[in-house]
Amino acid sequence: MGNLRSVHQALRTVAPDASITVTGDPQQVAQATRVVFPGQGAMPDCMRELDARGLRSAVLEAAHNKPFLGICIGLQMLFEHSAEGDIPGLGVLPGKVVRFASNLRDAQGHKLKVPHMGWNEVHHAVHPLWQDIPQDARFYFVHSYYVQPQDEQLVQATSCYPLPFVCAVARDNLFAVQFHPEKSQSAGLALLRNFVNWKPD
Amino acid sequence: MLAKRIIPCLDVTAGRVVKGVSFVELRDAGDPVEIARRYDEQGADELTFLDITASSDDRGIIFRIIEQVAEQVFIPLTVGGGVRQVEDVRNLLNAGADKVSINTSAVLNPQLVADAAGRYGSQCIVVAIDAKQAGPGRWEVFTHGGRRATGMDAVEWAQKMQTLGAGEILLTSMDRDGQKTGFDLALTRAVTDALEIPVIASGGVGNLQHLVDGVKLGGADAVLAASIFHYGEYTVRQAKQYMAQQGIEVRL
C-alpha cells in the first residue's frame, strides 16, 4: 500500500487541471505549492531513503510553510521517535510512534490481527479537510504502528482497534493521516479534494 | 471497529473474466474493467485479479487491465498470477496494483517473499496458498494452479510465509473451489488461529450464509468470492447487508 501511482491517480481525479508530479527531487519539492508526503513499507527504510535523496530539509521546509498532507508512514515520520527500528523521526510534531500490542482481542474475544488492515471508522474533529465527510465514515488502513502525539491539540481524528488510537493530526498548514485516502473510495477522494482546495490561514 | 472485508475475485485470461470449477472448465463472465467498476459501485472492499493466462505471450494484457481499473476505482487492488521475481512485483505495483499475490513462486523460491517484502513492504505482499485436505485436520499445499503437490503442511507453510514477511494470506481450499458448498471452515480456522496476519478465506462460496460462516466459524478477516457475484446471483451490497443482519461489522 502507499503505492505512489495510486496517490497520483487519485489526485489527478480530484484536481484534473493541476500539475501533479511524483518526485524525489528536493528542488521540485521546494517549488511546489502543495506537498503530499506518502510513505510505504517500513519507517526506517523511508527515513534512509529520504536522506539518501537529500530530501530532509525540503520536506521540513514544506511541512512548516505550505499545504502539506502526510499519508501513512508520511504521518509517522513527522514525529520524534518510532518504535519501528527504534529510530528518530523528523521531529516536526512532538510525540512518538508505537506498535499495536500482540494478542489483541475484540469485545467478543476474537483475535485482532496485526497489521490493522481494512476499513475502519474515523471519528473526526472540525477541520476544512473533513468537509462533506460524514462522522465515522470508513477509510482504508494498513499499518502495524500508530502515532501518539504529545499534544492533544494536534489530534484531528481517532479510530478504534480495539482501543482508540489517533489516525489524523493537524497543525497550521500541515495535515496528516494514518489511513490511505487514495484507496478509500468516495470518502478518501473527498479528503483529497478538500486538501487541494485548502487555504490554511 | 474494523469491518470484515468482502473481496470479489476476478480470474482473468485473454482479457476476459472467467470462472472454473475446481480449477478447470472455464466459463466467460465478462470484461474485467466493467466488472471491477460494477463491484466498486456495489461497495466491494477490495478487488483481487488473478491472471490465469497460460501463455506468456498474453502477459501484457493484465497490465493494461490494471492500469484502466486503477484510473477509475479507488479501493485496494490485488493482482496475482505468474509473479516470479521482484521485478514482476515492481511492474504490477507500477501498473496500479496495491498488493501483489505470490503463490507457486513462493514455494519454489521462498526468498522471493522476503525480498519483495523487504523492498516494497509487507503491506503489499499477499501469499496465496492452495490447500487440499490430506487427512483429518491436515491440509497439503499445492502449486501450479492446483496441479502439483508439495508435501508441505498448509498451516506450517502459512506460518513460514508470515515469518518471511507476508502481510496477508489468501487461503483457497481446492476441495471446495467452485463447488458452492461453503468454505473449508476447519482449514480456515486452523490457519487463522496460527497467524498474527490477516487471512482471506477463499473457495466454495455458493450463498450468503457461507460468507457469514467464513467469518464467524472460520475466523476469516476477509472473504473472497467469484461466481456468486459474476453471474448476478447476488450483488456485493446484498452480501454485505446479509452479513450485517447476522451481526458482522461491514462497510455499508
Interface residues (C-beta under 8 A of the other chain):
Chain A: M1 G2 N3 R5 S6 Q9 A10 T13 Q40 G41 A42 D45 S102 D106 H110 K111 L112 K113 V114 P115 H116 M117 G118 W119 N120 E121 R138 Y140 F141 V142 H143 C160 Y161 P162 H180 E182 K183 S184 Q185 G188 L189
Chain B: M1 L2 A3 K4 R5 D40 D45 A70 E71 F74 I75 P76 L93 N94 A95 G96 A97 D98 K99 Y120 G121 S122 Q123 C124 G167 E168 T192 D193 L195 E196 I197 P198 V199 G219 D221 A222 R251
